[in-house]
Amino acid sequence: MTVQNPQTPPSSGWHAIGRFVRNHPWISAIGFGLVVGIFYFLYLVQGMPSLQELENINPALVTRIYSQDGQLIHELFTYKRVYVPYEKIPDHTVQALLATEDREFFNHWGINIKRIPKAILVDLLTLSFRQGFSTITMQLARNLYTKKIGFQKNINRKLREILTAIQIERTYSKKEILEMYLNMAYFGHGVYGVESAARRYFGKHASDLSPEESATLVALLKSPAYYSPITHPDRAMQRRNLVLHNMLVCGYLTQTQFDSLKNLPVKAHPLEEYSKIAPYFTEYVRQKLNGMQDSLGVNIYEDGLNVYTTLNTTIQACMDSAVHEFLPRLQEQVSKNLQRWKEKENIPDSVFAKKAKVQLAFIALDHHNGHILAMIGGRDFAESKFNRAVQARRQPGSAFKPFLYTAAIDNGYPPTFKLLNQPVVVHNPDGTRWDPENFTKTFGGLTTLREGLRKSINLIAVRLILEIGPGAAVEYARRMGISTPLRPFPSLAVGSSEVIPLELVSAYSVFANQGVRVEPIAITRVEDRYGNVLYEAHPRQQEVLSRATAYIMTNMLEDVVNKGTGGSLRWRFNFYAPAAGKTGTTNDYTDAWFVGFTPHLTAGVWVGLDDPELKLGPGQTGAHAALPFWALFMKCVYDTLHLSPEPFRQPPDVVRLEVCEDSGKLATQFCPRVVEEVFNVKYRPTESCDLHPGPHRRKKKKKIFF
């Protein structure tokens, strides 16, 4: 007989659980609910701010950029917010907030239990989330952690708000919560926080707000765009009066105060103008700051830095004024010159209007410390953010000549050294031939270095660079701050290699600073939001020329503006303070330059069109197209700042001697033409003139400098 195995009984554990569920349904439901609740709670808290984040709230703040005279000139931000402590927030601002947003704020612990039933009932009846029960703390939680809490209006977001609000209440005092809220809230038109809002709408600090202004700002919290006092003043006034009424109901205002305030008009401050101050300079500063972020360990858009710059707003205003005055006149002349090109090439009016716009670069430096005092990088920043002052590379023409003259003077050539003003044929290292000529198409005889520079005679410059070697000119240009590629060809004498305007102006400042080069800077100090200094500039200084060479070159460049190519500075613009400088014009009037300095500051102007194929036109030399900007600017600076017309200081290693104009040697009583000249004591002439051994009728001694 076959014996069958008995069937395996079911698992006793699962059988017991099933029997328990059947016998105790309510307990089972509660347990299941707890399990689901625990998992739901874990889902809610996932991604919510940690306790450490709650204890270290670090809101994004505006980085503010200031001029050297303390004026706010620009702001950098992700969120336009300036943090202000609770003590500097008026009581009526807090009262307006409490009366309108959360009257039970001091009586709850993050959520207002009394408002929840009403809110739920209204939402159920309307099948929406129309009725809220958010407290100030819940709103703060949402403002602080929008990404973590969520954007959608649903139960998940609301519960996350509640949980975060409870944690905030456990971490901070009520005053700290109010301070954070008023600094975090969005008030429209791109501004966050009560301080930025006060400045944006009323042009004042939050501490100076009046009660009705506080009410206007609180009114914005419901819907900043809808209740904007700038675009919707009527709505703003209506909402503001509701806030004032709430303050009356809560006892923060008397009936008399309310009646008086509700009739006041809503007056919003006009758009801030600071962004129009030196836009090319502030963008240059932004780029510099951007390059410093890693080394300083900061975010320039969110860390609330205070950046102090070298800009002088008075000097910048003079620069702007000079451009505003002369550019339209120059543009009219250039447009007439380009009219033939327009007709020949059949250029459409729209294209012509854009391509024919005269552009410029204009920089002013304090040569004593390298501070960039003012900067313009183009005619209109809104049209073109390309900063020609620091980004353009243009041929300097004769404005490059001082470098080769400096090389000669520094190596013992006196200003009286003579070269022949006659044609010369140059064979370049690359095998090409060059036949330089003078701007005037004329020639002459033996000419001193002083006269060659004063009259900007090309053939003298070419013969000089052949005398000293192109490499020497390159070396001295490098010493003085020119970093762009310089081809060591003789054509370098007339500025054939491109330079950056800022570098050229900085190089000229070496003359004014007695041979010391100071690296140009735009930022002097950077502080964090707490006032700790993160960066302080210490410009690199280096003596690259002897004081004697710098002074002799300055003296020769004074001749340029006193009676040379820059003479219109005196006779046309009536600027008589001691000054020195050099004009520059490139082939076919493509570029026009004037770079010059006084004992107080150095400045330079480049003028041209962005397309180098287009020319300024006949007659638009450096003296005609660039110098007027410099002259108008410098006159304004001297008049506005009441600068004294101080002379350039002569160092002890420079002497003034009377020399024979013909022989260049020490003059005797028999020399008919005598000039007073400056010399480095190391290279002073020691021989007396032997060209005039007998008695002659001596002409009056000439001074060749003012």
Residue pairs with C-beta under 8 A, 6 or more apart in sequence:
20 28
21 28
44 156
44 159
44 160
44 163
45 163
47 148
48 145
48 148
48 149
48 160
48 163
48 164
49 144
49 145
49 148
49 164
49 167
51 167
51 171
53 145
54 164
54 167
54 168
54 171
55 171
57 144
57 180
59 79
59 81
59 83
59 144
59 180
59 183
59 184
60 77
60 78
60 79
60 81
60 301
60 302
60 303
60 304
61 77
61 79
61 81
61 82
61 83
61 302
61 303
61 304
61 529
62 75
62 76
62 77
62 79
62 80
62 81
62 82
62 196
62 304
63 75
63 76
63 77
63 289
63 300
63 301
63 303
63 304
63 305
63 306
63 307
64 72
64 74
64 75
64 82
64 305
64 306
64 307
65 72
65 73
65 74
65 75
65 76
65 282
65 285
65 286
65 307
65 309
66 72
66 73
66 306
66 307
66 308
66 309
67 73
67 277
67 309
67 311
67 312
67 313
67 316
68 308
68 309
68 310
68 311
68 312
68 371
68 373
68 524
69 312
69 313
69 314
71 274
71 277
71 313
72 274
73 274
73 277
73 278
73 281
73 282
73 309
73 311
73 313
74 274
74 275
74 277
74 282
74 285
74 286
75 274
75 275
76 286
76 289
76 300
76 301
77 301
77 302
78 301
78 302
79 192
79 302
80 190
80 191
80 192
80 196
80 200
81 183
81 184
81 191
81 192
81 193
81 195
81 196
81 304
82 193
82 195
82 196
82 199
82 304
83 183
83 193
83 195
83 304
83 529
84 182
84 183
84 193
84 194
84 195
84 205
84 206
84 207
85 179
86 175
86 176
86 178
86 179
88 205
88 206
88 207
89 178
89 179
89 182
89 194
89 206
89 207
90 206
90 207
90 209
90 214
92 209
92 210
92 211
92 214
92 215
92 247
92 252
93 182
93 194
93 206
93 209
93 214
93 217
93 218
94 178
94 182
95 214
95 247
95 250
95 252
96 211
96 214
96 215
96 217
96 218
96 243
96 244
96 246
96 247
96 252
97 136
97 178
97 181
97 182
97 218
97 221
98 105
98 136
98 250
99 243
99 246
99 247
99 249
99 250
99 252
100 218
100 219
100 221
100 242
100 243
100 246
101 136
101 139
101 218
101 221
102 112
102 135
102 136
103 250
104 112
104 114
104 135
105 135
105 136
105 137
105 174
105 178
106 174
108 135
109 166
109 169
110 135
110 137
110 138
110 162
110 165
110 166
110 168
110 169
111 133
111 135
111 137
111 138
111 162
111 165
111 166
112 133
112 135
115 133
116 133
118 131
118 133
119 131
119 132
119 133
122 130
122 131
123 129
123 130
123 131
129 153
129 154
134 142
134 161
135 165
136 177
136 178
136 181
137 165
137 168
137 169
137 177
138 161
138 162
138 164
138 165
139 181
139 185
140 165
140 168
140 177
140 180
140 181
140 184
141 149
141 160
141 161
141 164
141 165
141 168
142 149
142 161
143 181
143 184
143 185
143 186
144 164
144 180
144 184
145 164
148 160
149 157
149 160
149 161
149 164
150 156
150 157
150 160
151 157
168 177
169 177
172 180
182 193
182 194
183 192
183 193
183 194
183 195
184 192
184 193
185 192
185 193
185 194
185 221
186 192
186 224
187 193
187 194
187 196
187 197
187 200
187 201
187 217
187 220
187 221
187 224
188 197
188 220
188 224
188 225
188 227
188 228
189 200
189 201
189 224
189 228
189 230
191 197
191 199
191 200
194 206
194 209
194 217
195 205
195 206
197 206
197 217
197 220
198 204
198 205
198 206
198 208
198 209
198 213
198 217
199 205
199 269
199 272
200 269
200 272
201 213
201 216
201 217
201 229
201 230
201 268
201 269
202 209
202 213
202 267
202 268
202 269
203 269
209 217
211 244
211 247
211 253
211 257
211 261
212 240
212 244
212 261
212 264
215 240
215 241
215 243
215 244
215 247
215 261
216 229
216 236
216 240
216 243
216 266
218 243
219 227
219 236
219 239
219 240
219 242
219 243
220 227
220 228
220 229
220 236
220 239
222 239
225 231
226 232
226 235
227 235
227 236
227 239
228 235
228 236
229 236
229 237
229 266
229 267
229 268
230 268
233 265
233 266
233 268
236 266
236 268
237 265
237 266
240 266
241 262
244 253
244 258
244 261
244 262
245 258
245 262
247 253
247 258
248 254
248 255
248 257
248 258
253 261
275 282
277 311
277 313
277 316
278 311
278 313
278 316
278 374
278 375
278 376
279 381
280 375
280 376
280 377
280 378
280 381
280 387
280 389
281 309
281 311
281 316
281 372
281 374
281 375
281 522
283 381
283 385
283 387
284 375
284 377
284 387
284 389
284 390
284 522
285 307
285 309
285 522
285 523
286 300
288 522
288 523
289 300
289 305
289 307
289 523
289 526
290 300
292 298
292 300
292 526
292 535
293 299
293 300
296 526
296 534
296 535
298 305
298 528
298 534
303 528
303 529
304 528
304 529
305 526
305 527
305 528
305 529
305 534
306 526
306 527
306 528
306 529
306 531
307 523
307 525
307 526
307 527
308 523
308 524
308 525
308 526
308 527
309 522
309 523
309 524
310 366
310 371
310 372
310 373
310 521
310 522
310 523
310 524
311 372
311 373
311 374
311 375
311 522
312 373
312 374
314 637
314 640
314 641
315 364
315 373
315 374
315 601
315 637
315 641
316 373
316 374
316 375
317 640
318 374
318 633
318 636
318 637
318 640
319 362
319 364
319 374
319 375
319 376
319 633
320 376
321 632
321 633
321 636
322 362
322 629
322 630
322 632
322 633
322 636
323 360
323 362
323 376
323 379
323 629
325 632
326 628
326 629
326 632
327 358
327 360
327 379
327 629
330 358
330 607
330 620
330 625
330 628
331 357
331 358
333 617
333 620
334 356
334 358
334 609
334 616
334 617
334 620
335 356
336 617
337 615
337 616
337 617
337 618
337 620
338 352
338 356
338 614
338 615
338 617
341 347
341 614
342 352
342 356
347 355
355 609
355 610
355 611
355 614
356 609
356 614
357 379
357 609
357 610
358 379
358 607
358 608
358 609
358 616
359 378
359 379
359 384
359 388
359 607
359 608
359 609
359 610
360 376
360 378
360 379
360 388
360 605
360 606
360 607
360 608
360 629
361 376
361 377
361 378
361 387
361 388
361 389
361 392
361 501
361 502
361 604
361 605
361 606
362 374
362 375
362 376
362 389
362 603
362 604
362 605
362 606
362 629
362 633
363 372
363 374
363 375
363 376
363 389
363 501
363 502
363 505
363 603
363 604
364 372
364 373
364 374
364 375
364 505
364 601
364 602
364 603
364 633
364 637
365 371
365 372
365 373
365 505
365 506
365 509
365 520
365 601
365 602
365 603
366 373
366 601
367 509
367 510
367 512
367 513
367 518
367 597
367 601
367 602
368 513
368 518
369 518
369 539
370 506
370 509
370 518
370 519
370 520
370 521
370 539
371 520
371 521
371 524
372 502
372 520
372 521
372 522
373 601
374 603
375 387
375 389
376 389
377 386
377 387
377 388
377 389
377 390
377 391
378 384
378 386
378 387
378 388
384 610
386 392
386 610
388 501
388 606
389 501
389 502
390 500
390 501
390 502
391 500
392 500
392 501
392 606
393 484
393 498
393 499
393 500
394 498
394 499
394 501
394 586
394 591
394 606
394 608
394 612
395 495
395 496
395 497
395 498
395 499
395 586
395 590
395 591
396 495
396 498
396 499
396 504
396 584
396 586
396 591
396 593
397 494
397 495
397 584
397 585
397 586
397 591
397 593
397 622
398 456
398 458
398 461
398 494
398 495
398 565
398 582
398 583
398 584
398 585
398 593
398 622
399 495
399 504
399 582
399 583
399 584
399 593
399 594
399 595
399 622
400 477
400 492
400 493
400 494
400 495
400 497
400 499
400 584
401 453
401 456
401 461
401 493
401 494
401 495
401 582
402 453
402 508
402 511
402 553
402 557
402 582
403 473
403 476
403 477
403 480
403 482
403 507
404 461
404 464
404 465
404 468
404 472
404 473
404 476
404 492
404 493
405 449
405 453
405 461
405 464
405 553
405 556
406 476
406 480
406 545
406 549
406 553
407 468
407 472
407 473
407 475
407 476
408 417
408 449
408 464
408 467
408 468
409 415
409 449
409 549
409 552
409 553
409 680
410 476
410 545
410 546
410 549
411 468
411 472
412 680
412 682
412 683
413 449
413 467
413 468
413 683
414 449
414 664
414 677
414 679
414 680
414 683
414 685
415 448
415 449
415 450
415 552
415 555
415 556
415 677
415 678
415 679
416 448
416 449
416 450
416 659
416 664
416 677
416 685
417 448
417 449
417 664
418 446
418 447
418 448
418 449
418 664
419 446
419 447
419 449
419 452
419 460
419 463
419 464
419 467
420 445
420 446
420 447
420 459
420 463
421 438
421 443
421 444
421 445
421 446
421 447
421 452
421 457
421 459
421 460
422 443
422 444
422 445
422 459
423 435
423 437
423 443
423 459
424 436
424 459
424 462
424 463
424 466
425 433
425 434
425 435
426 433
426 434
426 435
426 436
426 462
426 466
426 490
426 491
427 433
427 434
428 434
428 489
428 490
428 491
429 488
429 489
430 489
434 489
434 490
434 491
436 458
436 459
436 462
436 490
436 491
436 493
436 494
437 458
437 459
438 457
438 458
438 459
439 456
439 458
439 585
443 459
444 457
447 457
447 460
448 664
449 460
449 464
449 556
450 556
450 559
450 677
450 704
451 457
451 460
452 460
452 461
452 464
453 460
453 556
453 557
453 559
453 560
453 564
453 582
454 556
454 559
454 560
454 563
454 564
454 565
455 564
455 565
456 560
456 564
456 565
456 582
456 583
458 493
458 494
461 493
461 494
462 490
462 493
462 494
464 493
465 473
465 490
465 492
465 493
466 490
470 488
470 489
470 490
470 492
470 493
471 488
473 486
473 488
473 492
473 493
474 486
474 488
474 492
477 486
477 507
478 486
479 517
479 544
479 545
480 506
480 507
480 510
480 517
480 544
480 545
481 503
481 506
481 507
481 510
481 517
481 519
482 499
482 503
482 504
482 507
483 500
483 503
484 497
484 498
484 499
484 500
484 503
485 497
485 498
486 492
486 497
487 496
487 497
489 496
495 584
495 586
501 604
501 606
502 520
504 593
504 595
504 604
505 595
505 602
505 603
505 604
506 517
506 519
506 520
506 602
507 517
508 581
508 582
508 595
508 596
508 597
508 602
508 604
509 517
509 518
509 597
509 602
510 516
510 517
510 544
510 545
510 550
511 545
511 550
511 553
511 554
511 557
511 580
511 597
512 554
512 580
512 597
512 598
512 599
512 601
512 602
512 648
513 550
514 547
514 550
514 551
514 649
514 651
515 543
515 544
515 545
515 546
515 547
515 549
515 550
516 541
516 542
516 543
516 544
517 541
517 542
517 543
517 544
518 539
518 540
518 541
519 539
519 540
519 541
520 539
521 537
521 539
523 535
523 537
524 536
524 537
525 533
525 535
525 536
525 537
526 533
526 534
526 535
526 536
527 533
527 534
528 534
545 553
546 653
546 680
547 651
547 653
547 654
548 651
548 653
548 654
548 680
548 681
548 682
549 680
551 648
551 649
551 650
551 651
551 654
551 678
552 654
552 678
552 679
552 680
554 580
554 597
554 648
555 580
555 648
555 678
555 705
557 580
557 581
557 582
557 596
558 578
558 579
558 580
558 648
558 705
558 706
559 704
559 705
560 566
560 580
560 581
560 582
560 583
561 567
561 569
561 570
561 579
561 580
561 581
561 596
562 570
562 705
562 706
565 582
565 583
565 621
565 622
565 623
566 581
566 582
566 583
566 594
566 596
566 623
566 627
567 623
568 623
568 627
568 628
568 631
569 575
569 579
569 581
569 596
569 627
569 630
569 631
570 576
572 631
573 628
573 631
573 632
573 635
574 635
575 631
575 634
575 635
575 638
576 645
577 598
577 634
577 638
577 643
577 645
578 598
578 599
578 645
578 646
578 647
578 648
578 706
579 596
579 597
579 598
579 634
580 596
580 597
580 598
580 648
581 594
581 595
581 596
581 597
581 630
582 593
582 594
582 595
582 596
583 593
583 594
583 621
583 622
583 623
583 626
583 627
584 591
584 592
584 593
584 594
584 595
584 622
584 626
585 591
585 592
585 593
585 620
585 621
585 622
588 615
589 615
589 616
589 617
589 618
589 619
589 620
589 621
590 608
590 609
590 612
590 615
590 616
591 606
591 607
591 608
591 612
591 616
592 606
592 607
592 608
592 616
592 620
592 621
592 622
592 624
592 625
592 626
593 604
593 605
593 606
593 607
593 622
593 626
594 604
594 605
594 622
594 623
594 626
594 627
594 629
594 630
595 602
595 603
595 604
595 605
596 602
596 603
596 604
596 630
596 634
597 603
598 634
598 638
598 643
599 646
599 647
599 648
599 649
600 637
600 643
600 646
601 637
603 630
603 633
603 634
604 630
605 626
605 627
605 629
605 630
606 626
607 616
607 620
607 625
607 626
607 629
608 616
609 615
609 616
616 625
637 643
638 645
650 678
653 680
653 681
653 682
654 678
654 679
654 680
654 681
655 678
655 679
655 681
655 684
656 676
656 677
656 678
656 679
657 666
657 676
657 677
657 679
657 684
657 685
658 666
658 667
658 674
658 675
658 676
658 677
658 701
659 665
659 666
659 667
659 674
659 675
659 676
659 677
659 685
659 689
660 666
660 667
660 668
660 671
660 673
660 674
660 689
660 691
660 692
661 671
661 673
661 674
661 675
661 702
662 671
662 672
662 673
662 689
662 691
662 692
663 671
663 689
663 690
663 691
663 692
664 685
665 685
665 687
665 688
665 689
665 690
665 691
666 685
666 686
666 687
666 688
666 689
667 674
667 688
667 689
668 688
668 689
668 692
669 698
670 689
670 692
670 693
670 694
670 695
670 696
670 698
671 689
671 691
671 692
671 696
671 698
672 692
672 696
672 697
672 698
672 699
673 699
673 702
674 698
674 699
674 701
674 702
675 701
675 702
675 703
675 704
676 701
676 702
676 703
676 704
677 704
678 705
679 685
